[in-house]
Amino acid sequence: MARRFVSIWLPCLVTDWHIRKQPQLHNMPFVLKAPVRNRIVVTAVSPAALSLGIRTGTTLADAKALVPSLQALEHKLGLAEQLLQRMAEWCIRFTPVAAPDPLGGLLLDASGCAHLWGGEDAYLADICKRLTARGYSVRAAMADTIGAAWAVARYGNTAPVVDSGHHRKILLSLPVSSLRLEEEMIVRLHKLGLRQIKDVMALPQTSLRRRFGAQLIQRINQALGDEEECIQPVYPPEPFQERLPCLEPIRTLTGIEIALHHLLAALCDRLRKEGKGLRSAFFRVYRVDGGTQGIEIGTNRSSHNEEHLFHLFSLKLSTIEPKEGIELFLLEATKVEDATPLQESLWEEGSGLQDPRLAELVDRLAGKLGQEAICRYLPAEHWWPERSFKKAASLDELPAAGWKLDRPRPLQLLSPPERIDVTAPIPDYPPMLFRYKGSVHKIVKADGPERIEQEWWIQDGKHRDYYCVEDEEGRRYWLFRSGHYNEEETPSWFLHGFFA
Amino acid sequence: MPAKADILARLQRDILLLQGIKSPSLQAVDETGLGRINEAFPHGVFPRSALHEFFCTSQESATASMAFISGIVSALTKSKGVVMWISSSRRIFPPALNAFGIQPGQVIFLELQKEKEVAWAVEEALKCRSLSAVIGEMQELSFTASRRYQLAIEQSGVGCFVIRRNPKNRTTASVTRWQVETIRSGQPDDLPGVGYPRWQVSLLKVRNGKPGSWNVEWVKGAFRTVSKLAILHREAQKKTG
């Protein structure tokens, strides 16, 4: 059977992608820019800008002189390659062998595929239609060889589908640049007056090889089909997913547990082999009556520990209603990360926060009580006590700054501070007695004041003068006065904490 | 055939072991730095893997209990190890834990809504060997729950400290029961200002030990027992001038 190849050319791939992401750019002249040797150079041109005469390679200043309203976006490195890779994966719907073309565009091996679309014309039309519907400008061609399809897609002015065996005739009248040669060689061919492929082929092969090297001969032979050329096809990543269909519908909790055990064993085995661990997983059951139900779990650290994951699921398994029975179980790892190999500690003690058993405990607690119930605190750069600590994002987060240890701080802090009535001599003495929750405390010892100013970058509240005080019965408190004494108002006093 | 006394001694040892009290040969002497208080415990060593209950009547005594617990935990773990602090209303000020030898970053706080959740979380945490201590704040602790805690502790070896505000149920399977109250601090030569934190620590119950009451000060990262006589003496001096 004759081999058939499709070459797809996306002339404005990156700019089309930008228009897709930001529809307001449609019909607006814009370019992509990147610095090259201290100059900002245009690297891609939108169709609207192209019609105004802007070409790639000119400096941005020149282009702006030509079109003052020109918009310039940042050129993202590797974007085109990423897009082509994704599109090649998408193209697997047309043929199992699809690949991004190293020279830009896509290559498909369409041998024996087209009849499923009812002919090659319909096949090619469908590819073009779907890509155009996504906002890309497309030219595609089909021929017996990769070289011929490539040439016709870019330079052909005949029908895009070259019938089997006819590519040689069509190639002859195409320009030499359609041979996938280096820019330099094309210039040299042009200098010698060799503009079309038939001009080149008229010359003896030996002299061509001597003058231009083996590459030209290879490209001609590849285009004509005399030399084999192969594609490096893309393989889509296989999702971390396991399925378990059942012969008889499952209706009991034990049955569901057995199924989950099977699925977890298979999934964890694969994760272990690939050195990965899952961060979140989804367990879905398909019932006989067509209904589906699912439960989801998350872990703090990537894990492929079957027992632990089963435990996390088992907390929620009772929410599944089997009704008439379950016919299919599906387990999917929705978020997978590289597993962090841990150094085994020789001694049990002092293993710290990195211990996997601790992470598993936190997962179990979070599964039942919610993630927000679990907190760890790290110092925050603030003077006011209630702002001087913040929640840590994870178990591994290290403090960015040290704790401030120079001043005494109460072990228990009231938030917000509670208002108290005091008797205090002015201006700056600690109170003699205060009333809190109905009982009077007579102060015998006091330290202070320690002034904590309002933080100028927040500008909230008055400054506070703090006193550590001890009452007659030996109870120690942290009091503060908010603001100055002045004629208009007496400052209010607050109880902010309890010392040990 | 072994003598009756030998059998009795062996059984007594076995019972102590079952109750979570290891023989002192396995442990260093006086890890906690509690000094004279250690005499109250079986074998003269603080039972680290055991359920300790702290009764408190007010916010102030709860604070004192927390400080006392923090001091013991930091001494037992040498300021390393992870502590889980479970409560239904967090009032603890994390930076202040530094003063009692605990790194606040090494504490995982569980801030829960209900007492029931606290009870469940404490038991779950006690099963995890990689924790060095679990501190729970709850009002009620049933006898069954305390038995379950003690069993979990014997499996994992994690110390458990339960702080109970105004408890109703006093029958539990705890190994020790304490009450810590703040008392007036002392300053050398009657200098003005607040001195080191000083508490009256009462050991209300201790299994196979001798209860008692001591005055304890926390001075520069270590416990120091203050004799009552010294305090009385100073106060008498003050009166007579």
Boltz contact constraints between the chains, C-beta under 6 A:
constraints:
  - contact:
      token1: [A, 350]
      token2: [B, 80]
      max_distance: 6.0
  - contact:
      token1: [A, 350]
      token2: [B, 81]
      max_distance: 6.0
  - contact:
      token1: [A, 351]
      token2: [B, 130]
      max_distance: 6.0
  - contact:
      token1: [A, 353]
      token2: [B, 82]
      max_distance: 6.0
  - contact:
      token1: [A, 355]
      token2: [B, 130]
      max_distance: 6.0
  - contact:
      token1: [A, 357]
      token2: [B, 128]
      max_distance: 6.0
  - contact:
      token1: [A, 357]
      token2: [B, 130]
      max_distance: 6.0
  - contact:
      token1: [A, 358]
      token2: [B, 130]
      max_distance: 6.0
  - contact:
      token1: [A, 361]
      token2: [B, 128]
      max_distance: 6.0
  - contact:
      token1: [A, 373]
      token2: [B, 110]
      max_distance: 6.0
  - contact:
      token1: [A, 373]
      token2: [B, 111]
      max_distance: 6.0
  - contact:
      token1: [A, 373]
      token2: [B, 112]
      max_distance: 6.0
  - contact:
      token1: [A, 374]
      token2: [B, 110]
      max_distance: 6.0
  - contact:
      token1: [A, 375]
      token2: [B, 109]
      max_distance: 6.0
  - contact:
      token1: [A, 376]
      token2: [B, 108]
      max_distance: 6.0
  - contact:
      token1: [A, 377]
      token2: [B, 94]
      max_distance: 6.0
  - contact:
      token1: [A, 377]
      token2: [B, 104]
      max_distance: 6.0
  - contact:
      token1: [A, 378]
      token2: [B, 105]
      max_distance: 6.0
  - contact:
      token1: [A, 388]
      token2: [B, 95]
      max_distance: 6.0
  - contact:
      token1: [A, 389]
      token2: [B, 94]
      max_distance: 6.0
  - contact:
      token1: [A, 399]
      token2: [B, 105]
      max_distance: 6.0
  - contact:
      token1: [A, 403]
      token2: [B, 95]
      max_distance: 6.0
  - contact:
      token1: [A, 403]
      token2: [B, 98]
      max_distance: 6.0
  - contact:
      token1: [A, 405]
      token2: [B, 98]
      max_distance: 6.0
  - contact:
      token1: [A, 409]
      token2: [B, 95]
      max_distance: 6.0
  - contact:
      token1: [A, 409]
      token2: [B, 96]
      max_distance: 6.0
  - contact:
      token1: [A, 411]
      token2: [B, 63]
      max_distance: 6.0
  - contact:
      token1: [A, 411]
      token2: [B, 66]
      max_distance: 6.0
  - contact:
      token1: [A, 411]
      token2: [B, 67]
      max_distance: 6.0
  - contact:
      token1: [A, 411]
      token2: [B, 96]
      max_distance: 6.0
  - contact:
      token1: [A, 412]
      token2: [B, 63]
      max_distance: 6.0
  - contact:
      token1: [A, 412]
      token2: [B, 91]
      max_distance: 6.0
  - contact:
      token1: [A, 413]
      token2: [B, 93]
      max_distance: 6.0
  - contact:
      token1: [A, 445]
      token2: [B, 194]
      max_distance: 6.0
  - contact:
      token1: [A, 447]
      token2: [B, 193]
      max_distance: 6.0
  - contact:
      token1: [A, 447]
      token2: [B, 194]
      max_distance: 6.0
  - contact:
      token1: [A, 468]
      token2: [B, 194]
      max_distance: 6.0
  - contact:
      token1: [A, 470]
      token2: [B, 194]
      max_distance: 6.0
  - contact:
      token1: [A, 474]
      token2: [B, 182]
      max_distance: 6.0
  - contact:
      token1: [A, 474]
      token2: [B, 183]
      max_distance: 6.0
  - contact:
      token1: [A, 474]
      token2: [B, 184]
      max_distance: 6.0
  - contact:
      token1: [A, 475]
      token2: [B, 60]
      max_distance: 6.0
  - contact:
      token1: [A, 475]
      token2: [B, 182]
      max_distance: 6.0
  - contact:
      token1: [A, 498]
      token2: [B, 59]
      max_distance: 6.0
  - contact:
      token1: [A, 498]
      token2: [B, 60]
      max_distance: 6.0
  - contact:
      token1: [A, 498]
      token2: [B, 63]
      max_distance: 6.0
  - contact:
      token1: [A, 500]
      token2: [B, 63]
      max_distance: 6.0
  - contact:
      token1: [A, 500]
      token2: [B, 64]
      max_distance: 6.0
  - contact:
      token1: [A, 500]
      token2: [B, 67]
      max_distance: 6.0
  - contact:
      token1: [A, 500]
      token2: [B, 197]
      max_distance: 6.0
